[in-house]
């Protein structure tokens, strides 16, 4: 019964953990790294085809983004998640594949002209569609018999529609352990969805630490802050551009915009337009508004009972096509523009930044976490110029952030979540936080709750019977200032590593085969090795 940490160890993104128990290999999350990469992640120690099941906490790409790469490398088991997570992943993984295919096409046009090597995307649309077909949906609290000796329950994590904490109960050789994975824990009193559900039992806990070193402000006035920014910006004649995560944050902002419009809080600008410029956000909004009542909070359910769509209002413009997107910037009427991605690393938001960053009358309003190394963090850090589409853009716009809007629980909320467990856990593992934050939060848990706590690195493995570490990672830091091209190159290399593991699994499957066939297979592998060794 072992637990190996693979991703989001002393880093904020790329969540991935491997459980070995009952003769099975179970992966909890399979996320893509985004933003700054601090440490080299160790390789998946077995071939993807040898993974028996994947459990997914929620749909965000830093938790789900490598699922299609797993299917491309041979995984064909079930992906277990809530229904809302499965439906959101249906659009998110397709969108991710589309972006990668589009980028590969663009890069290969340049490579062909330059005589450079062909660029291969991490995965394709076909890989994403295969991954989507493997989803098995479950409601909260259902006791799911995963394998002999292993059951799973999904609890409401309050972070995103359908987001979950996952409780795994393992019985092996007469010994039972309960493992609780927090997933991303949500903030309290947020629009649309319920607060995180408090757990009652766990022997081992893996908890995130995104905000493990800070506290949120008490009862922030989201509507008041947004109204003030919109009013002042519109009075100057500018636009309010909001880089927003397409799923979750965009829908919450629409909920708040509906209140602002309903109460006529912005004066002198009539029924001002609000543009949602992201095909992914538009699709996600339709899912949020599509009767997912089992995930809503009481206030949202009350609105629905009155026949009120909580995230729609007059003046809402949903932009899908490129022509729709261009029309937003061609229209000079002051407006609110919600566009992805939330950290300004990709997507249509970069076009809106190009059109508005140089304008002193416009405002760029951040409403979520900006990871180190992202364009969003650079703008919040006071960058005077940024480079977009090969052009240096002067930053004259007002760069602001809304206080208190966060999709993550703060330090004290996470401590309260842990403290709710009736019998003190044997050990808590801290992950999904910035390098220093993981250690800081681990120490705070130990000092406050008197629980043994560790912040593992990628490659650390623990025996869950004894609670002892049985394998220690080799810690390798990524050199600073890794370029976007280098990050993309790393993703393709990840795909190559997965393909290598798949090859090993195929070799094992051929054990006992005819000598003639094995000799031919060996020659093919050796020829391939010779080709690339000679390079």
C-alpha positions as CSV (number, residue, x, y, z in Angstrom):
1,X,0.0,0.0,0.0
2,X,2.1,2.9,-1.3
3,X,1.5,6.5,-2.3
4,X,3.9,8.3,-4.8
5,X,3.8,12.0,-5.5
6,X,4.3,12.9,-9.1
7,X,3.0,16.4,-9.8
8,X,2.1,19.6,-7.9
9,X,4.7,18.7,-5.4
10,X,6.2,22.1,-4.2
11,X,4.4,23.5,-7.2
12,X,1.0,25.0,-7.8
13,X,-0.1,23.1,-10.9
14,X,0.2,19.6,-12.6
15,X,-1.5,17.6,-9.9
16,X,-0.8,13.9,-10.1
17,X,-0.5,11.2,-7.4
18,X,-0.2,7.4,-7.7
19,X,-1.7,4.9,-5.3
20,X,-0.6,1.3,-5.4
21,X,-2.9,-1.0,-3.3
22,X,-4.8,-4.3,-3.6
23,X,-2.7,-5.2,-6.6
24,X,-3.9,-2.1,-8.5
25,X,-2.5,1.2,-9.7
26,X,-4.8,4.2,-9.3
27,X,-3.9,7.7,-10.4
28,X,-5.5,10.6,-8.6
29,X,-5.6,13.6,-11.1
30,X,-3.5,13.9,-14.2
31,X,-2.9,17.6,-14.6
32,X,-0.8,19.8,-16.9
33,X,1.8,22.2,-15.6
34,X,0.9,25.8,-16.1
35,X,2.9,29.0,-15.5
36,X,6.3,28.7,-13.8
37,X,7.9,25.2,-13.6
38,X,10.2,25.1,-10.5
39,X,11.1,21.4,-10.2
40,X,11.5,18.6,-12.7
41,X,8.7,16.1,-12.2
42,X,9.7,12.4,-12.0
43,X,8.4,10.1,-14.7
44,X,5.3,7.9,-14.2
45,X,7.0,4.7,-12.9
46,X,4.8,2.4,-15.0
47,X,3.3,2.4,-18.5
48,X,0.0,4.2,-18.8
49,X,-1.6,0.9,-19.9
50,X,-0.8,-0.5,-16.5
51,X,-2.8,2.1,-14.7
52,X,-6.1,0.4,-13.6
53,X,-8.2,3.5,-12.9
54,X,-8.0,7.3,-12.7
55,X,-9.9,9.4,-10.2
56,X,-10.4,13.1,-11.1
57,X,-11.1,15.8,-8.5
58,X,-12.3,18.5,-10.9
59,X,-12.1,19.7,-14.5
60,X,-9.4,22.4,-14.4
61,X,-6.6,21.7,-16.8
62,X,-3.9,21.6,-14.0
63,X,-5.8,18.6,-12.7
64,X,-7.2,17.0,-16.0
65,X,-5.0,18.3,-18.8
66,X,-2.8,15.3,-19.4
67,X,-5.7,12.7,-19.6
68,X,-5.6,12.7,-23.4
69,X,-1.8,12.1,-23.3
70,X,-2.5,9.1,-21.1
71,X,-5.0,7.6,-23.6
72,X,-2.6,8.4,-26.5
73,X,0.0,6.3,-24.6
74,X,-2.2,3.3,-24.1
75,X,-4.5,4.0,-21.1
76,X,-8.0,2.6,-21.7
77,X,-9.5,2.3,-18.2
78,X,-12.2,4.3,-16.5
79,X,-11.9,7.9,-15.5
80,X,-14.1,8.4,-12.4
81,X,-15.5,11.8,-11.6
82,X,-18.8,13.6,-10.8
83,X,-21.2,14.3,-13.6
84,X,-20.5,18.0,-13.7
85,X,-16.8,17.3,-13.9
86,X,-17.3,14.9,-16.8
87,X,-19.4,17.4,-18.7
88,X,-17.0,20.2,-18.2
89,X,-14.0,18.0,-19.2
90,X,-15.9,17.2,-22.4
91,X,-15.4,20.8,-23.5
92,X,-12.1,21.6,-21.7
93,X,-10.1,18.7,-23.1
94,X,-11.5,19.3,-26.6
95,X,-10.5,22.9,-26.2
96,X,-7.0,22.0,-25.0
97,X,-6.5,19.6,-27.9
98,X,-7.7,22.2,-30.4
99,X,-5.2,24.7,-29.0
100,X,-2.4,22.2,-29.3
101,X,-3.3,21.1,-32.8
102,X,-3.6,24.8,-33.9
103,X,-0.3,25.6,-32.4
104,X,1.4,22.6,-34.1
105,X,0.0,23.6,-37.4
106,X,1.3,27.2,-37.0
107,X,4.7,26.0,-35.8
108,X,5.0,23.5,-38.6
109,X,4.3,26.1,-41.2
110,X,7.3,28.1,-39.8
111,X,9.4,25.0,-39.5
112,X,8.8,24.0,-43.1
113,X,10.0,27.4,-44.3
114,X,13.0,27.2,-42.0
115,X,13.8,23.6,-42.7
116,X,13.4,22.8,-39.0
117,X,12.1,19.6,-37.4
118,X,8.3,18.9,-37.3
119,X,6.6,19.9,-34.1
120,X,4.4,17.2,-32.5
121,X,1.5,18.2,-30.2
122,X,1.3,16.5,-26.8
123,X,-2.1,15.1,-28.0
124,X,-4.7,15.4,-30.6
125,X,-8.5,15.9,-30.8
126,X,-8.8,12.1,-31.3
127,X,-6.9,11.5,-28.1
128,X,-9.1,14.0,-26.2
129,X,-12.3,12.3,-27.6
130,X,-11.0,8.9,-26.5
131,X,-10.3,10.3,-23.0
132,X,-13.8,11.8,-22.8
133,X,-15.3,8.4,-23.7
134,X,-13.7,6.8,-20.7
135,X,-15.5,9.0,-18.1
136,X,-17.7,7.3,-15.6
137,X,-20.0,9.7,-13.7
138,X,-20.9,9.5,-10.0
139,X,-23.0,11.6,-7.6
140,X,-21.5,12.9,-4.3
141,X,-21.5,10.5,-1.4
142,X,-22.1,7.3,-3.4
143,X,-19.9,4.4,-2.1
144,X,-18.2,3.2,-5.2
145,X,-16.7,-0.3,-5.2
146,X,-13.6,0.4,-7.4
147,X,-11.8,-2.9,-6.9
148,X,-11.8,-5.8,-4.4
149,X,-10.7,-4.1,-1.2
150,X,-11.0,-0.5,-2.5
151,X,-14.0,1.9,-2.4
152,X,-14.3,5.5,-3.3
153,X,-16.5,8.4,-2.3
154,X,-16.7,11.9,-3.8
155,X,-17.3,14.8,-1.4
156,X,-18.2,18.4,-2.4
157,X,-15.0,20.5,-2.5
158,X,-16.8,23.8,-3.2
159,X,-14.2,25.0,-5.7
160,X,-15.9,24.5,-9.1
161,X,-19.1,23.0,-10.3
162,X,-18.8,19.3,-9.5
163,X,-15.4,19.7,-7.8
164,X,-14.6,17.0,-5.3
165,X,-12.5,15.8,-2.5
166,X,-12.0,12.1,-2.8
167,X,-12.1,9.6,0.0
168,X,-10.5,6.2,-0.8
169,X,-10.9,3.3,1.6
170,X,-8.3,0.5,1.1
171,X,-8.3,-2.9,2.8
172,X,-5.2,-5.0,2.1
173,X,-4.1,-8.1,4.0
174,X,-6.7,-7.4,6.7
175,X,-5.4,-3.8,7.2
176,X,-7.7,-0.8,6.4
177,X,-6.6,2.7,5.6
178,X,-8.7,5.7,4.6
179,X,-7.0,8.2,2.2
180,X,-8.5,11.7,1.7
181,X,-7.5,13.9,-1.2
182,X,-8.7,17.4,-0.7
183,X,-8.5,18.4,-4.4
184,X,-8.8,22.2,-4.7
185,X,-10.8,23.4,-1.7
186,X,-13.1,26.3,-2.4
187,X,-13.6,29.6,-0.7
188,X,-16.8,30.2,1.3
189,X,-19.8,32.4,0.5
190,X,-19.2,32.3,-3.3
191,X,-21.9,32.6,-5.9
192,X,-23.7,29.6,-7.4
193,X,-22.0,26.7,-5.6
194,X,-22.0,25.4,-2.0
195,X,-19.2,25.9,0.5
196,X,-16.7,23.0,0.8
197,X,-18.1,20.0,2.6
198,X,-16.3,19.2,5.9
199,X,-14.8,15.6,6.1
200,X,-15.3,13.4,9.1
201,X,-12.7,10.6,8.6
202,X,-9.3,10.0,7.2
203,X,-6.1,8.1,8.2
204,X,-4.0,10.0,5.7
205,X,-4.8,13.4,4.0
206,X,-3.3,15.0,0.9
207,X,-4.2,18.7,1.1
208,X,-3.6,21.6,-1.3
209,X,-1.9,24.7,-0.1
210,X,-2.4,27.4,-2.8
211,X,-3.3,30.0,-0.2
212,X,-1.6,28.2,2.7
213,X,0.3,31.3,3.8
214,X,-2.4,33.9,3.7
215,X,-5.9,34.8,4.8
216,X,-8.8,36.2,2.7
217,X,-10.5,39.4,3.7
218,X,-13.6,39.1,5.8
219,X,-16.9,39.3,3.9
220,X,-15.6,41.2,0.8
221,X,-18.2,43.3,-1.1
222,X,-17.7,41.8,-4.6
223,X,-20.6,43.8,-6.1
224,X,-19.4,47.1,-4.6
225,X,-15.8,46.6,-5.8
226,X,-16.9,45.7,-9.4
227,X,-19.4,48.5,-9.5
228,X,-16.7,51.1,-8.5
229,X,-14.2,49.9,-11.1
230,X,-16.8,49.8,-13.9
231,X,-18.2,53.2,-13.0
232,X,-14.8,55.0,-12.9
233,X,-13.6,53.3,-16.1
234,X,-16.7,54.0,-18.1
235,X,-16.7,57.6,-17.0
236,X,-13.2,57.9,-18.5
237,X,-14.5,56.3,-21.7
238,X,-12.5,53.1,-21.4
239,X,-13.2,49.3,-21.3
240,X,-13.0,47.0,-18.3
241,X,-11.0,44.0,-19.5
242,X,-11.2,41.0,-17.1
243,X,-8.9,38.0,-17.7
244,X,-11.0,35.3,-16.4
245,X,-10.9,31.5,-16.2
246,X,-13.4,30.2,-18.7
247,X,-14.9,27.7,-16.2
248,X,-16.0,28.8,-12.8
249,X,-14.8,32.4,-12.4
250,X,-16.6,33.6,-15.6
251,X,-19.9,32.2,-14.4
252,X,-19.4,33.7,-10.9
253,X,-18.7,37.1,-12.5
254,X,-21.9,36.9,-14.6
255,X,-23.8,36.2,-11.5
256,X,-22.4,39.4,-10.0
257,X,-23.0,41.4,-13.2
258,X,-26.6,40.4,-13.2
259,X,-27.0,41.9,-9.7
260,X,-25.2,45.1,-10.7
261,X,-27.5,45.4,-13.7
262,X,-30.7,44.4,-11.9
263,X,-30.1,47.1,-9.2
264,X,-28.9,49.8,-11.8
265,X,-25.7,50.4,-9.7
266,X,-23.7,51.8,-12.6
267,X,-25.0,55.2,-13.4
268,X,-25.0,57.2,-16.7
269,X,-24.1,54.3,-19.0
270,X,-27.5,52.8,-19.8
271,X,-27.7,49.0,-20.3
272,X,-23.9,48.7,-20.8
273,X,-22.7,45.6,-22.7
274,X,-20.9,42.7,-21.1
275,X,-19.0,40.5,-23.6
276,X,-18.0,36.9,-22.9
277,X,-15.3,36.3,-25.5
278,X,-14.3,32.7,-25.2
279,X,-16.0,29.7,-27.0
280,X,-15.0,27.6,-24.0
281,X,-16.6,30.0,-21.5
282,X,-19.7,30.2,-23.6
283,X,-20.1,26.4,-23.6
284,X,-19.3,26.2,-19.9
285,X,-21.9,28.9,-19.2
286,X,-24.5,26.8,-21.0
287,X,-23.6,23.8,-18.7
288,X,-23.8,26.0,-15.6
289,X,-27.3,27.1,-16.7
290,X,-28.3,23.7,-17.8
291,X,-30.1,22.4,-14.7
292,X,-27.2,21.2,-12.6
293,X,-29.3,21.7,-9.5
294,X,-27.6,19.1,-7.3
295,X,-24.5,21.4,-7.3
296,X,-26.0,24.8,-6.6
297,X,-26.3,26.6,-3.3
298,X,-29.6,27.7,-1.7
299,X,-29.6,31.2,-3.1
300,X,-29.1,30.0,-6.7
301,X,-31.9,27.4,-6.3
302,X,-34.2,30.1,-5.0
303,X,-33.6,32.2,-8.1
304,X,-34.3,29.2,-10.3
305,X,-37.6,28.6,-8.5
306,X,-38.6,32.2,-9.4
307,X,-37.7,31.5,-13.1
308,X,-34.6,33.7,-13.0
309,X,-31.5,32.6,-14.9
310,X,-28.8,33.5,-12.3
311,X,-26.1,34.1,-15.0
312,X,-28.0,35.9,-17.8
313,X,-29.2,39.5,-18.2
314,X,-29.9,42.2,-20.9
315,X,-26.8,43.4,-22.6
316,X,-24.9,40.0,-22.3
317,X,-23.1,39.2,-25.5
318,X,-21.7,35.7,-26.0
319,X,-18.8,35.7,-28.5
320,X,-18.0,32.5,-30.3
321,X,-16.5,33.1,-33.7
322,X,-13.3,35.1,-34.5
323,X,-15.6,37.7,-36.3
324,X,-17.6,38.1,-33.0
325,X,-14.3,38.6,-31.2
326,X,-13.0,41.3,-33.6
327,X,-16.3,43.1,-33.4
328,X,-15.8,43.7,-29.7
329,X,-12.8,45.8,-30.2
330,X,-14.3,47.6,-33.3
331,X,-17.2,48.8,-31.1
332,X,-16.0,51.9,-29.2
333,X,-18.8,51.9,-26.6
334,X,-17.4,51.3,-23.1
335,X,-18.0,47.7,-22.1
336,X,-16.9,44.9,-19.8
337,X,-14.9,42.2,-21.6
338,X,-14.6,38.8,-19.9
339,X,-12.1,36.6,-21.8
340,X,-9.8,33.6,-21.2
341,X,-7.2,32.6,-20.2
342,X,-7.3,33.9,-16.6
343,X,-3.5,34.2,-16.4
344,X,-3.2,35.8,-19.8
345,X,-1.0,33.0,-21.1
346,X,-3.1,32.1,-24.2
347,X,-6.4,32.6,-25.8
348,X,-8.4,35.7,-26.9
349,X,-7.6,37.7,-23.8
350,X,-4.2,38.5,-25.3
351,X,-5.9,40.3,-28.3
352,X,-8.0,42.3,-25.9
353,X,-4.9,43.2,-23.9
354,X,-3.2,44.4,-27.1
355,X,-6.1,46.7,-27.8
356,X,-6.4,48.0,-24.3
357,X,-3.1,47.9,-22.4
358,X,-1.9,51.1,-24.1
359,X,-5.1,53.0,-23.3
360,X,-5.0,55.1,-20.1
361,X,-8.8,55.1,-20.0
362,X,-9.1,51.3,-19.8
363,X,-8.8,49.0,-16.8
364,X,-7.3,45.5,-16.7
365,X,-9.0,43.9,-13.7
366,X,-7.7,40.6,-12.3
367,X,-10.1,38.5,-10.3
368,X,-8.0,35.3,-9.6
369,X,-4.7,33.8,-8.8
370,X,-1.8,34.7,-11.1
371,X,1.0,32.1,-11.0
372,X,4.6,33.1,-11.0
373,X,6.0,33.6,-14.5
374,X,2.7,34.3,-16.2
375,X,1.8,37.5,-18.1
376,X,-0.9,38.2,-15.5
377,X,1.6,38.2,-12.6
378,X,4.0,40.4,-14.6
379,X,1.2,43.0,-15.2
380,X,0.2,42.9,-11.5
381,X,3.9,43.3,-10.7
382,X,4.1,46.6,-12.5
383,X,5.5,45.7,-15.9
384,X,5.8,48.9,-18.0
385,X,5.9,47.1,-21.3
386,X,4.9,43.6,-22.4
387,X,5.3,41.7,-25.7
388,X,2.2,40.5,-27.5
389,X,2.1,39.0,-31.0
390,X,5.7,40.1,-31.7
391,X,5.0,43.7,-30.7
392,X,6.1,45.7,-27.6
393,X,3.0,47.2,-25.9
394,X,3.3,50.0,-23.4
395,X,1.2,49.5,-20.3
396,X,-0.8,52.7,-19.7
397,X,-4.1,51.0,-18.5
398,X,-5.0,50.9,-14.9
399,X,-4.0,47.5,-13.5
400,X,-6.2,46.5,-10.6
401,X,-7.3,43.4,-8.8
402,X,-10.6,42.7,-6.9
403,X,-9.9,42.1,-3.3
404,X,-11.2,38.9,-1.9
405,X,-12.3,37.0,-5.0
406,X,-10.6,33.7,-4.9
407,X,-11.7,30.2,-5.8
408,X,-9.4,28.7,-3.1
409,X,-9.8,28.3,0.6
410,X,-7.3,30.3,2.7
411,X,-5.1,29.0,5.4
412,X,-7.6,29.1,8.3
413,X,-10.4,27.6,6.1
414,X,-8.1,24.7,5.3
415,X,-7.1,24.3,8.9
416,X,-10.8,24.2,9.9
417,X,-11.4,21.6,7.1
418,X,-8.7,19.4,8.6
419,X,-9.8,19.9,12.2
420,X,-13.3,18.6,11.3
421,X,-11.8,15.1,10.9
422,X,-13.0,13.3,14.1
423,X,-10.0,11.1,14.7
424,X,-6.7,12.8,14.2
425,X,-5.0,11.5,10.9
426,X,-1.8,9.6,11.1
427,X,-0.2,12.0,8.6
428,X,-1.0,15.0,6.4
429,X,0.8,15.5,3.1
430,X,0.9,19.1,1.7
431,X,1.0,19.7,-2.1
432,X,-0.4,22.0,-4.8
433,X,1.3,25.2,-3.4
434,X,4.2,27.4,-4.3
435,X,7.6,26.1,-3.2
436,X,7.9,27.9,0.1
437,X,4.2,27.9,0.8
438,X,4.1,24.0,1.0
439,X,6.7,24.0,3.7
440,X,5.1,27.0,5.6
441,X,1.7,25.5,5.6
442,X,3.0,22.0,6.6
443,X,4.6,23.6,9.6
444,X,1.5,25.5,10.5
445,X,-0.6,22.3,10.4
446,X,1.9,20.6,12.6
447,X,2.1,23.5,15.1
448,X,-1.7,24.1,15.1
449,X,-3.2,20.6,14.9
450,X,-0.3,18.6,16.2
451,X,-0.4,16.2,13.3
452,X,2.6,14.7,11.6
453,X,2.9,16.7,8.3
454,X,5.2,16.6,5.3
455,X,5.5,18.4,2.0
456,X,6.8,15.8,-0.4
457,X,8.7,16.4,-3.6
458,X,8.0,14.7,-7.0
459,X,9.2,11.1,-6.7
460,X,8.7,10.7,-2.9
461,X,7.0,7.5,-2.0
462,X,5.4,6.5,1.3
463,X,4.3,3.2,2.8
464,X,0.8,3.7,4.1
465,X,1.0,0.7,6.5
466,X,4.0,2.1,8.4
467,X,3.6,5.7,7.4
468,X,7.3,5.8,6.5
469,X,8.9,7.2,3.4
470,X,10.4,4.4,1.3
471,X,11.7,6.3,-1.7
472,X,13.2,9.7,-1.6
473,X,13.1,12.0,-4.7
474,X,16.1,13.4,-6.5
475,X,15.3,17.1,-6.4
476,X,16.1,18.8,-9.7
477,X,15.4,22.5,-10.1
478,X,14.4,23.9,-13.5
479,X,16.8,26.6,-14.6
480,X,15.2,30.1,-14.3
481,X,13.5,31.9,-17.2
482,X,12.5,28.8,-19.1
483,X,11.0,30.1,-22.3
484,X,7.5,29.3,-23.6
485,X,9.1,27.3,-26.4
486,X,11.0,25.3,-23.8
487,X,7.8,24.6,-21.9
488,X,6.1,23.4,-25.1
489,X,9.2,21.2,-25.9
490,X,8.9,19.7,-22.4
491,X,5.3,18.7,-23.1
492,X,6.3,16.9,-26.3
493,X,9.2,15.2,-24.4
494,X,6.6,14.0,-21.8
495,X,4.7,12.4,-24.6
496,X,7.9,10.7,-25.8
497,X,8.5,9.3,-22.3
498,X,4.9,8.0,-22.1
499,X,5.4,6.3,-25.5
500,X,8.6,4.7,-24.1
501,X,6.6,3.3,-21.1
502,X,4.0,2.0,-23.5
503,X,6.7,0.2,-25.6
504,X,8.0,-1.5,-22.4
505,X,4.4,-2.7,-21.7
506,X,4.1,-4.0,-25.2
507,X,7.4,-5.9,-24.9
508,X,6.2,-7.5,-21.7
509,X,3.0,-8.6,-23.4
510,X,5.1,-10.4,-26.0
511,X,6.8,-12.5,-23.4
512,X,6.6,-16.2,-24.5
513,X,6.0,-15.2,-28.2
514,X,7.5,-17.0,-31.2
515,X,11.2,-16.5,-31.5
516,X,10.8,-15.4,-35.1
517,X,8.4,-12.6,-34.1
518,X,10.5,-11.6,-31.1
519,X,13.6,-11.4,-33.3
520,X,11.8,-9.2,-35.8
521,X,10.4,-6.9,-33.1
522,X,13.9,-6.6,-31.5
523,X,15.4,-5.6,-34.9
524,X,12.8,-2.9,-35.4
525,X,13.5,-1.5,-31.9
526,X,17.3,-1.6,-32.4
527,X,17.0,0.1,-35.8
528,X,14.9,2.9,-34.2
529,X,17.5,3.3,-31.5
530,X,20.3,3.4,-34.0
531,X,18.6,6.1,-35.9
532,X,18.3,8.5,-33.0
533,X,21.6,7.6,-31.3
534,X,23.3,8.6,-34.5
535,X,21.6,12.0,-34.4
